[in-house]
């Protein structure tokens, strides 16, 4: 969905735990992480996502449209690839 709107994205798949995934985000020097696990599915149904700013360590819910138009860095999508592709 992000790539359809010309937003650059990196998919971290098969990383296991969230802690390990966050290390992957840091190792790639990514600015934002979009949390996309089972716990975030209710947010997706509302067209919202959970975004973590890796520089400030703050995380907040934002609409997908706001994210696509406001964030200019490379997000890292976290979660189960099969669920992300739907």
SVG drawing of the C-alpha trace seen along z (x, -y; Angstrom):
<svg xmlns="http://www.w3.org/2000/svg" viewBox="-12 -16 36 32">
<polyline fill="none" stroke="black" stroke-width="0.4" points="0.0,0.0 2.8,-2.4 4.7,-1.7 1.5,-2.3 1.7,-5.8 5.4,-6.2 6.5,-5.9 9.7,-4.0 9.5,-1.0 11.7,1.8 10.0,5.0 11.7,6.7 10.5,10.3 11.3,13.3 13.1,11.4 11.2,13.1 10.7,10.9 9.9,7.1 13.2,6.5 15.2,8.2 13.2,6.4 14.0,3.0 17.7,4.0 17.3,4.6 15.7,1.1 18.6,-0.5 21.2,1.5 19.8,0.1 19.7,-3.4 16.0,-3.7 14.1,-6.7 10.7,-5.2 9.3,-1.8 5.7,-0.9 4.5,1.7 2.5,4.3 1.9,7.3 -1.2,9.2 -1.9,6.6 -2.0,3.8 -4.7,5.5 -7.6,3.6 -5.8,0.3 -5.4,1.4 -9.2,1.9 -9.5,-1.8 -6.9,-2.8 -4.5,-3.7 -0.9,-2.4 1.4,-2.6 4.6,-4.5 7.7,-4.6 10.2,-7.5 13.5,-5.8 15.4,-9.0 13.0,-10.1 11.7,-6.6 8.2,-8.0 5.4,-6.0 2.0,-7.2 -1.0,-6.1 -1.5,-8.0 -3.8,-7.6 -2.2,-5.8 -2.8,-8.8 -1.1,-11.1 1.8,-8.8 2.2,-8.6 2.1,-12.4 4.1,-13.4 7.0,-11.0 9.8,-11.3 12.2,-8.7 12.4,-5.0 10.0,-3.1 10.5,0.5 7.4,2.6 7.3,5.2 5.2,8.3 4.0,11.4 4.6,11.0 1.5,13.0 -0.7,10.6 1.1,7.5 0.5,8.5 -3.3,8.7"/>
</svg>
